[in-house]
Amino acid sequence: MALTWTCLHHSALDKAQLHCLLKLRCEVFVVEQQCAYPDIDGLDLAGDTHHLLGEQGEQLLAYLRLLPRDTGEVAIGRVIIAPAARGQGLGHQLMAQALEQAALRWPGQGLYLSAQAHLTDYYKGYGFSPEGEPYLEDGIPHIDMRKPA
C-alpha cells in the first residue's frame, strides 16, 4: 500500500492533522489496548517535536512521534498503524521513514524507544538493542531499546 509521508514540526500541524493523530492514538492505545493513560502528555506541541504521518488520501494510517531528548538522543514514540491497515507492511514503511527523518533532522544522534516487549525482535531488525529488564508501563510490558548514532 502506497502512502504519502509527511514529517511535520508540531508548529506546522493543522487542526485536522492534530485531531486525526490524537483520534488514532486514542482508538488504539486507549480503547483497543484497554489502557487508560494520559496520552496527551504535553510533548506533542513541545520543543522540536516532529510528527510523522502516513496518509492515504484524507485517512491517517500510520503515525509516530519524534522527540529530541536532553540525553542527545531522539525518542521514537507513539508508533501506530491503524487497525484497518495492519498486515500490509506499513510498519516497515513507518520505521524506514522514521530512521530517515531522524537522520535528516538530527544527524549523528542515537535513537531511543520504549518498545512493547513483544516487539523486541521487530525493533532489533532496525538496529535497536534492548537495554535493562522489561518493565510495566500502563499495565503493558515494555523494554528500553537504543540504536547508536
KOLZA-430661 format. One record per residue: residue in three letters; residue number from 0; x, y, z of N, C-alpha, C in turn. Coordinates in Angstrom, 1 decimal, decimal comma. Layout:
N
+------+-----+--------+--------+--------+--------+--------+--------+--------+--------+--------+
: type : seq :    n_x :    n_y :    n_z :   ca_x :   ca_y :   ca_z :    c_x :    c_y :    c_z :
+------+-----+--------+--------+--------+--------+--------+--------+--------+--------+--------+
:  Ala : NUM :      X :      Y :      Z :      X :      Y :      Z :      X :      Y :      Z :
...
+------+-----+--------+--------+--------+--------+--------+--------+--------+--------+--------+
# end
This chain:
149
+------+-----+--------+--------+--------+--------+--------+--------+--------+--------+--------+
: type : seq :    n_x :    n_y :    n_z :   ca_x :   ca_y :   ca_z :    c_x :    c_y :    c_z :
+------+-----+--------+--------+--------+--------+--------+--------+--------+--------+--------+
:  Met :   0 :    0,8 :   -1,2 :    0,0 :    0,0 :    0,0 :    0,0 :    0,9 :    1,2 :    0,0 :
:  Ala :   1 :    0,6 :    2,1 :   -0,9 :    1,4 :    3,4 :   -1,0 :    0,8 :    4,5 :   -0,2 :
:  Leu :   2 :    1,6 :    5,1 :    0,7 :    1,1 :    6,2 :    1,5 :    1,9 :    7,5 :    1,1 :
:  Thr :   3 :    1,3 :    8,6 :    1,4 :    2,0 :    9,9 :    1,4 :    2,6 :   10,1 :    2,8 :
:  Trp :   4 :    3,9 :   10,3 :    2,8 :    4,6 :   10,5 :    4,1 :    4,9 :   12,0 :    4,3 :
:  Thr :   5 :    4,6 :   12,5 :    5,5 :    4,9 :   13,9 :    5,8 :    5,4 :   13,9 :    7,2 :
:  Cys :   6 :    6,5 :   14,6 :    7,4 :    7,1 :   14,8 :    8,8 :    7,0 :   16,2 :    9,1 :
:  Leu :   7 :    6,2 :   16,6 :   10,1 :    6,0 :   18,0 :   10,4 :    6,4 :   18,4 :   11,8 :
:  His :   8 :    7,0 :   19,5 :   11,9 :    7,3 :   20,1 :   13,2 :    5,9 :   20,4 :   13,8 :
:  His :   9 :    5,8 :   20,3 :   15,1 :    4,5 :   20,5 :   15,7 :    3,8 :   21,8 :   15,3 :
:  Ser :  10 :    4,6 :   22,8 :   15,1 :    4,1 :   24,1 :   14,8 :    3,4 :   24,2 :   13,4 :
:  Ala :  11 :    3,8 :   23,2 :   12,6 :    3,2 :   23,1 :   11,2 :    2,0 :   22,2 :   11,1 :
:  Leu :  12 :    1,6 :   21,5 :   12,2 :    0,4 :   20,7 :   12,1 :   -0,8 :   21,6 :   12,0 :
:  Asp :  13 :   -1,8 :   21,2 :   11,2 :   -3,0 :   22,0 :   11,2 :   -4,0 :   21,3 :   12,2 :
:  Lys :  14 :   -5,1 :   21,9 :   12,5 :   -6,1 :   21,4 :   13,4 :   -6,6 :   20,0 :   13,0 :
:  Ala :  15 :   -6,8 :   19,8 :   11,7 :   -7,3 :   18,5 :   11,3 :   -6,3 :   17,4 :   11,5 :
:  Gln :  16 :   -5,0 :   17,7 :   11,2 :   -4,0 :   16,7 :   11,4 :   -3,8 :   16,3 :   12,8 :
:  Leu :  17 :   -3,8 :   17,3 :   13,7 :   -3,7 :   17,1 :   15,1 :   -4,9 :   16,3 :   15,6 :
:  His :  18 :   -6,1 :   16,6 :   15,2 :   -7,2 :   15,8 :   15,6 :   -7,1 :   14,4 :   15,1 :
:  Cys :  19 :   -6,7 :   14,1 :   13,9 :   -6,6 :   12,8 :   13,3 :   -5,6 :   12,0 :   14,1 :
:  Leu :  20 :   -4,4 :   12,5 :   14,4 :   -3,4 :   11,8 :   15,1 :   -3,8 :   11,5 :   16,6 :
:  Leu :  21 :   -4,4 :   12,4 :   17,2 :   -4,9 :   12,1 :   18,6 :   -6,1 :   11,1 :   18,6 :
:  Lys :  22 :   -6,9 :   11,2 :   17,6 :   -8,0 :   10,2 :   17,5 :   -7,5 :    8,8 :   17,3 :
:  Leu :  23 :   -6,5 :    8,7 :   16,4 :   -6,0 :    7,3 :   16,1 :   -5,3 :    6,8 :   17,3 :
:  Arg :  24 :   -4,5 :    7,6 :   18,0 :   -3,8 :    7,2 :   19,2 :   -4,8 :    6,8 :   20,3 :
:  Cys :  25 :   -5,9 :    7,5 :   20,5 :   -6,9 :    7,1 :   21,4 :   -7,6 :    5,8 :   21,0 :
:  Glu :  26 :   -7,9 :    5,7 :   19,8 :   -8,6 :    4,5 :   19,3 :   -7,8 :    3,2 :   19,6 :
:  Val :  27 :   -6,5 :    3,3 :   19,4 :   -5,6 :    2,1 :   19,5 :   -5,1 :    2,0 :   21,0 :
:  Phe :  28 :   -4,4 :    3,0 :   21,5 :   -3,7 :    2,9 :   22,8 :   -4,7 :    2,9 :   23,9 :
:  Val :  29 :   -5,8 :    3,6 :   23,9 :   -6,7 :    3,6 :   25,0 :   -7,8 :    2,6 :   24,8 :
:  Val :  30 :   -8,5 :    2,6 :   23,7 :   -9,7 :    1,8 :   23,5 :   -9,3 :    0,3 :   23,2 :
:  Glu :  31 :   -8,6 :    0,1 :   22,1 :   -8,2 :   -1,2 :   21,7 :   -7,3 :   -2,0 :   22,7 :
:  Gln :  32 :   -6,3 :   -1,3 :   23,2 :   -5,4 :   -1,9 :   24,2 :   -6,0 :   -1,8 :   25,6 :
:  Gln :  33 :   -7,2 :   -1,2 :   25,8 :   -7,8 :   -1,1 :   27,1 :   -6,9 :   -0,6 :   28,1 :
:  Cys :  34 :   -6,3 :    0,6 :   27,8 :   -5,2 :    1,1 :   28,7 :   -5,5 :    2,6 :   28,9 :
:  Ala :  35 :   -6,1 :    2,9 :   30,1 :   -6,4 :    4,3 :   30,4 :   -5,1 :    4,9 :   30,9 :
:  Tyr :  36 :   -4,6 :    5,8 :   30,1 :   -3,3 :    6,5 :   30,5 :   -3,4 :    7,9 :   29,9 :
:  Pro :  37 :   -2,5 :    8,8 :   30,4 :   -2,5 :   10,2 :   29,8 :   -1,8 :   10,3 :   28,5 :
:  Asp :  38 :   -2,4 :   10,0 :   27,4 :   -1,7 :   10,1 :   26,1 :   -1,3 :   11,5 :   25,8 :
:  Ile :  39 :   -2,2 :   12,4 :   26,1 :   -1,8 :   13,8 :   25,9 :   -0,9 :   14,3 :   27,0 :
:  Asp :  40 :    0,4 :   14,2 :   26,8 :    1,4 :   14,3 :   27,8 :    2,2 :   15,6 :   27,8 :
:  Gly :  41 :    1,7 :   16,6 :   27,0 :    2,4 :   17,9 :   26,9 :    3,6 :   17,9 :   26,0 :
:  Leu :  42 :    3,9 :   16,8 :   25,3 :    5,1 :   16,7 :   24,5 :    4,8 :   16,8 :   23,0 :
:  Asp :  43 :    3,5 :   16,7 :   22,6 :    3,1 :   16,8 :   21,2 :    3,4 :   18,1 :   20,6 :
:  Leu :  44 :    3,3 :   19,2 :   21,4 :    3,5 :   20,5 :   20,9 :    4,7 :   21,2 :   21,6 :
:  Ala :  45 :    5,7 :   20,4 :   22,0 :    6,8 :   21,0 :   22,8 :    8,1 :   21,0 :   21,9 :
:  Gly :  46 :    8,9 :   21,9 :   22,2 :   10,3 :   22,0 :   21,7 :   10,4 :   21,7 :   20,2 :
:  Asp :  47 :   11,2 :   20,7 :   19,8 :   11,4 :   20,4 :   18,4 :   10,7 :   19,1 :   18,0 :
:  Thr :  48 :    9,6 :   18,8 :   18,7 :    8,9 :   17,6 :   18,4 :    8,4 :   17,6 :   16,9 :
:  His :  49 :    8,5 :   16,4 :   16,3 :    8,0 :   16,3 :   14,9 :    7,0 :   15,1 :   14,9 :
:  His :  50 :    6,1 :   15,2 :   14,0 :    5,1 :   14,1 :   13,8 :    5,2 :   13,5 :   12,4 :
:  Leu :  51 :    5,4 :   12,2 :   12,3 :    5,5 :   11,5 :   11,1 :    4,1 :   10,9 :   10,7 :
:  Leu :  52 :    3,5 :   11,4 :    9,6 :    2,2 :   11,0 :    9,2 :    2,2 :   10,2 :    7,9 :
:  Gly :  53 :    1,6 :    9,0 :    7,9 :    1,5 :    8,2 :    6,7 :    0,0 :    8,2 :    6,3 :
:  Glu :  54 :   -0,3 :    8,9 :    5,2 :   -1,7 :    9,1 :    4,9 :   -2,0 :    8,5 :    3,5 :
:  Gln :  55 :   -3,3 :    8,0 :    3,4 :   -3,8 :    7,6 :    2,1 :   -5,0 :    8,5 :    1,9 :
:  Gly :  56 :   -4,9 :    9,5 :    1,0 :   -6,0 :   10,5 :    0,9 :   -6,1 :   11,2 :    2,2 :
:  Glu :  57 :   -7,3 :   11,3 :    2,7 :   -7,5 :   12,0 :    4,0 :   -7,4 :   11,1 :    5,2 :
:  Gln :  58 :   -7,1 :    9,9 :    5,0 :   -7,1 :    8,9 :    6,1 :   -5,7 :    8,7 :    6,7 :
:  Leu :  59 :   -5,5 :    8,9 :    8,0 :   -4,2 :    8,7 :    8,6 :   -4,1 :    7,2 :    9,0 :
:  Leu :  60 :   -3,1 :    6,5 :    8,4 :   -3,0 :    5,1 :    8,6 :   -1,8 :    4,7 :    9,4 :
:  Ala :  61 :   -0,8 :    5,5 :    9,4 :    0,5 :    5,3 :   10,1 :    1,0 :    6,5 :   10,8 :
:  Tyr :  62 :    1,6 :    6,4 :   12,0 :    2,0 :    7,6 :   12,7 :    3,0 :    7,3 :   13,7 :
:  Leu :  63 :    3,9 :    8,2 :   14,0 :    4,8 :    8,2 :   15,2 :    5,3 :    9,6 :   15,5 :
:  Arg :  64 :    5,8 :    9,7 :   16,7 :    6,3 :   11,0 :   17,1 :    7,8 :   10,9 :   17,3 :
:  Leu :  65 :    8,5 :   11,9 :   16,9 :   10,0 :   12,0 :   17,0 :   10,2 :   13,2 :   18,0 :
:  Leu :  66 :   11,0 :   12,9 :   19,1 :   11,1 :   13,8 :   20,1 :   12,6 :   13,9 :   20,6 :
:  Pro :  67 :   13,3 :   15,0 :   20,3 :   14,7 :   15,1 :   20,8 :   14,7 :   15,1 :   22,3 :
:  Arg :  68 :   15,7 :   14,4 :   22,9 :   15,7 :   14,4 :   24,4 :   17,0 :   15,1 :   24,9 :
:  Asp :  69 :   17,0 :   15,4 :   26,1 :   18,1 :   16,1 :   26,7 :   19,4 :   15,2 :   26,7 :
:  Thr :  70 :   19,2 :   13,9 :   26,5 :   20,3 :   13,0 :   26,6 :   21,1 :   13,0 :   25,3 :
:  Gly :  71 :   20,7 :   13,8 :   24,3 :   21,4 :   13,8 :   23,0 :   20,8 :   12,7 :   22,1 :
:  Glu :  72 :   19,8 :   12,0 :   22,5 :   19,1 :   11,0 :   21,6 :   17,8 :   11,6 :   21,1 :
:  Val :  73 :   17,2 :   10,9 :   20,1 :   15,9 :   11,2 :   19,6 :   15,0 :   10,0 :   20,0 :
:  Ala :  74 :   13,9 :   10,3 :   20,7 :   13,0 :    9,3 :   21,1 :   11,9 :    9,1 :   20,0 :
:  Ile :  75 :   11,7 :    7,8 :   19,7 :   10,6 :    7,5 :   18,8 :    9,5 :    6,9 :   19,6 :
:  Gly :  76 :    8,3 :    7,5 :   19,5 :    7,2 :    7,1 :   20,3 :    5,9 :    7,2 :   19,6 :
:  Arg :  77 :    4,9 :    6,6 :   20,3 :    3,5 :    6,6 :   19,8 :    3,4 :    6,0 :   18,4 :
:  Val :  78 :    4,2 :    4,9 :   18,2 :    4,3 :    4,2 :   17,0 :    2,9 :    3,4 :   16,8 :
:  Ile :  79 :    2,3 :    3,7 :   15,6 :    0,9 :    3,1 :   15,5 :    0,6 :    2,9 :   14,0 :
:  Ile :  80 :   -0,1 :    1,8 :   13,7 :   -0,7 :    1,6 :   12,4 :   -2,2 :    1,4 :   12,7 :
:  Ala :  81 :   -3,0 :    2,1 :   11,9 :   -4,5 :    2,0 :   12,1 :   -4,9 :    0,5 :   11,9 :
:  Pro :  82 :   -5,9 :    0,1 :   12,7 :   -6,3 :   -1,3 :   12,7 :   -6,7 :   -1,8 :   11,3 :
:  Ala :  83 :   -7,4 :   -1,0 :   10,5 :   -7,8 :   -1,4 :    9,2 :   -6,7 :   -1,6 :    8,2 :
:  Ala :  84 :   -5,5 :   -1,0 :    8,5 :   -4,4 :   -1,1 :    7,6 :   -3,3 :   -2,0 :    8,0 :
:  Arg :  85 :   -3,5 :   -2,8 :    9,0 :   -2,4 :   -3,7 :    9,5 :   -2,3 :   -4,9 :    8,5 :
:  Gly :  86 :   -1,1 :   -5,5 :    8,6 :   -0,8 :   -6,7 :    7,8 :   -0,4 :   -6,4 :    6,4 :
:  Gln :  87 :   -0,1 :   -5,1 :    6,1 :    0,2 :   -4,7 :    4,7 :    1,6 :   -4,2 :    4,6 :
:  Gly :  88 :    2,4 :   -4,3 :    5,7 :    3,8 :   -3,9 :    5,7 :    4,0 :   -2,4 :    6,0 :
:  Leu :  89 :    3,0 :   -1,8 :    6,5 :    3,1 :   -0,3 :    6,8 :    4,0 :    0,0 :    7,9 :
:  Gly :  90 :    4,1 :   -1,0 :    8,9 :    5,0 :   -0,8 :   10,0 :    6,4 :   -0,7 :    9,5 :
:  His :  91 :    6,8 :   -1,5 :    8,5 :    8,2 :   -1,4 :    8,0 :    8,4 :   -0,1 :    7,3 :
:  Gln :  92 :    7,4 :    0,4 :    6,5 :    7,5 :    1,7 :    5,9 :    7,6 :    2,8 :    6,9 :
:  Leu :  93 :    6,8 :    2,7 :    8,0 :    6,9 :    3,7 :    9,0 :    8,2 :    3,8 :    9,7 :
:  Met :  94 :    8,8 :    2,6 :   10,0 :   10,1 :    2,6 :   10,6 :   11,2 :    3,1 :    9,7 :
:  Ala :  95 :   11,2 :    2,8 :    8,4 :   12,1 :    3,3 :    7,5 :   12,0 :    4,8 :    7,4 :
:  Gln :  96 :   10,8 :    5,3 :    7,3 :   10,6 :    6,7 :    7,3 :   11,2 :    7,4 :    8,5 :
:  Ala :  97 :   10,9 :    6,8 :    9,7 :   11,3 :    7,3 :   11,0 :   12,9 :    7,5 :   11,0 :
:  Leu :  98 :   13,6 :    6,4 :   10,6 :   15,0 :    6,4 :   10,6 :   15,6 :    7,5 :    9,7 :
:  Glu :  99 :   14,9 :    7,6 :    8,5 :   15,4 :    8,6 :    7,5 :   15,1 :   10,0 :    8,1 :
:  Gln : 100 :   14,0 :   10,3 :    8,6 :   13,7 :   11,6 :    9,1 :   14,5 :   12,0 :   10,3 :
:  Ala : 101 :   14,8 :   11,0 :   11,2 :   15,6 :   11,3 :   12,4 :   17,0 :   11,6 :   11,9 :
:  Ala : 102 :   17,6 :   10,9 :   11,0 :   18,9 :   11,2 :   10,5 :   19,0 :   12,5 :    9,8 :
:  Leu : 103 :   18,0 :   12,9 :    9,0 :   17,9 :   14,2 :    8,3 :   17,8 :   15,3 :    9,3 :
:  Arg : 104 :   17,0 :   15,2 :   10,3 :   16,8 :   16,3 :   11,2 :   17,8 :   16,4 :   12,4 :
:  Trp : 105 :   18,3 :   15,3 :   12,8 :   19,2 :   15,2 :   14,0 :   20,4 :   14,3 :   13,6 :
:  Pro : 106 :   21,2 :   14,7 :   12,7 :   22,3 :   13,8 :   12,2 :   23,2 :   13,5 :   13,4 :
:  Gly : 107 :   23,7 :   12,3 :   13,4 :   24,7 :   11,9 :   14,4 :   24,1 :   11,6 :   15,8 :
:  Gln : 108 :   22,8 :   11,6 :   16,0 :   22,2 :   11,4 :   17,3 :   21,7 :    9,9 :   17,3 :
:  Gly : 109 :   21,9 :    9,3 :   18,4 :   21,3 :    7,9 :   18,6 :   19,8 :    8,0 :   18,8 :
:  Leu : 110 :   19,2 :    6,9 :   18,8 :   17,7 :    6,8 :   18,9 :   17,3 :    5,9 :   20,1 :
:  Tyr : 111 :   16,2 :    6,3 :   20,7 :   15,7 :    5,6 :   21,9 :   14,2 :    5,3 :   21,6 :
:  Leu : 112 :   13,8 :    4,1 :   22,1 :   12,3 :    3,9 :   22,1 :   12,0 :    3,0 :   23,3 :
:  Ser : 113 :   10,8 :    3,1 :   23,8 :   10,3 :    2,3 :   24,9 :    9,3 :    1,3 :   24,1 :
:  Ala : 114 :    9,8 :    0,1 :   23,8 :    9,1 :   -0,8 :   23,0 :    8,2 :   -1,7 :   23,8 :
:  Gln : 115 :    7,0 :   -2,0 :   23,3 :    6,2 :   -3,1 :   23,9 :    7,1 :   -4,3 :   23,8 :
:  Ala : 116 :    7,2 :   -5,1 :   24,9 :    8,2 :   -6,1 :   24,9 :    8,0 :   -7,2 :   23,8 :
:  His : 117 :    6,8 :   -7,4 :   23,4 :    6,6 :   -8,4 :   22,4 :    7,1 :   -8,0 :   21,0 :
:  Leu : 118 :    7,5 :   -6,7 :   20,9 :    8,0 :   -6,2 :   19,6 :    9,6 :   -6,1 :   19,6 :
:  Thr : 119 :   10,2 :   -6,6 :   20,6 :   11,7 :   -6,5 :   20,7 :   12,4 :   -7,0 :   19,5 :
:  Asp : 120 :   12,0 :   -8,2 :   19,0 :   12,7 :   -8,7 :   17,8 :   12,4 :   -7,8 :   16,5 :
:  Tyr : 121 :   11,2 :   -7,3 :   16,4 :   10,9 :   -6,4 :   15,3 :   11,9 :   -5,2 :   15,3 :
:  Tyr : 122 :   12,0 :   -4,6 :   16,5 :   12,9 :   -3,4 :   16,5 :   14,4 :   -3,8 :   16,4 :
:  Lys : 123 :   14,8 :   -5,0 :   16,8 :   16,1 :   -5,4 :   16,6 :   16,5 :   -5,4 :   15,1 :
:  Gly : 124 :   15,5 :   -5,8 :   14,3 :   15,7 :   -5,8 :   12,9 :   16,0 :   -4,4 :   12,3 :
:  Tyr : 125 :   15,8 :   -3,3 :   13,1 :   16,2 :   -2,0 :   12,6 :   17,4 :   -1,5 :   13,4 :
:  Gly : 126 :   18,1 :   -2,4 :   14,0 :   19,4 :   -2,0 :   14,7 :   19,2 :   -1,6 :   16,1 :
:  Phe : 127 :   18,1 :   -1,7 :   16,7 :   17,9 :   -1,3 :   18,1 :   18,3 :   -2,5 :   19,0 :
:  Ser : 128 :   18,9 :   -2,2 :   20,2 :   19,2 :   -3,3 :   21,1 :   18,5 :   -3,0 :   22,4 :
:  Pro : 129 :   18,0 :   -4,1 :   23,0 :   17,3 :   -3,9 :   24,3 :   18,3 :   -3,6 :   25,4 :
:  Glu : 130 :   17,8 :   -2,8 :   26,4 :   18,6 :   -2,4 :   27,5 :   17,9 :   -2,6 :   28,8 :
:  Gly : 131 :   18,5 :   -3,2 :   29,7 :   17,9 :   -3,4 :   31,0 :   16,8 :   -4,5 :   31,0 :
:  Glu : 132 :   16,0 :   -4,5 :   31,9 :   14,9 :   -5,5 :   32,1 :   13,6 :   -4,9 :   31,7 :
:  Pro : 133 :   12,7 :   -5,8 :   31,2 :   11,3 :   -5,4 :   30,9 :   10,7 :   -4,8 :   32,1 :
:  Tyr : 134 :    9,7 :   -3,8 :   31,9 :    9,0 :   -3,2 :   33,0 :    7,6 :   -2,9 :   32,5 :
:  Leu : 135 :    6,7 :   -2,7 :   33,5 :    5,3 :   -2,4 :   33,1 :    5,1 :   -0,9 :   32,9 :
:  Glu : 136 :    4,6 :   -0,6 :   31,8 :    4,2 :    0,8 :   31,6 :    2,7 :    0,8 :   31,2 :
:  Asp : 137 :    1,9 :    1,4 :   32,1 :    0,4 :    1,4 :   31,9 :   -0,1 :    0,0 :   31,8 :
:  Gly : 138 :    0,5 :   -1,0 :   32,5 :    0,0 :   -2,3 :   32,5 :    0,5 :   -3,2 :   31,4 :
:  Ile : 139 :    1,3 :   -2,7 :   30,5 :    1,8 :   -3,4 :   29,3 :    3,3 :   -3,6 :   29,5 :
:  Pro : 140 :    3,9 :   -4,8 :   29,3 :    5,3 :   -5,0 :   29,4 :    6,0 :   -4,2 :   28,3 :
:  His : 141 :    7,0 :   -3,4 :   28,7 :    7,9 :   -2,6 :   27,8 :    9,3 :   -2,9 :   28,1 :
:  Ile : 142 :   10,2 :   -2,5 :   27,1 :   11,6 :   -2,6 :   27,3 :   12,3 :   -1,4 :   26,6 :
:  Asp : 143 :   13,3 :   -0,8 :   27,3 :   14,0 :    0,3 :   26,6 :   14,9 :   -0,3 :   25,5 :
:  Met : 144 :   15,0 :    0,4 :   24,4 :   15,8 :    0,0 :   23,3 :   16,5 :    1,2 :   22,7 :
:  Arg : 145 :   17,8 :    1,0 :   22,3 :   18,6 :    2,1 :   21,7 :   19,2 :    1,6 :   20,5 :
:  Lys : 146 :   19,4 :    2,6 :   19,6 :   20,2 :    2,4 :   18,3 :   21,2 :    3,5 :   18,3 :
:  Pro : 147 :   22,5 :    3,1 :   18,3 :   23,5 :    4,1 :   18,4 :   23,6 :    5,0 :   17,1 :
:  Ala : 148 :   24,2 :    6,2 :   17,3 :   24,3 :    7,1 :   16,1 :   25,1 :    6,4 :   15,0 :
+------+-----+--------+--------+--------+--------+--------+--------+--------+--------+--------+
# end
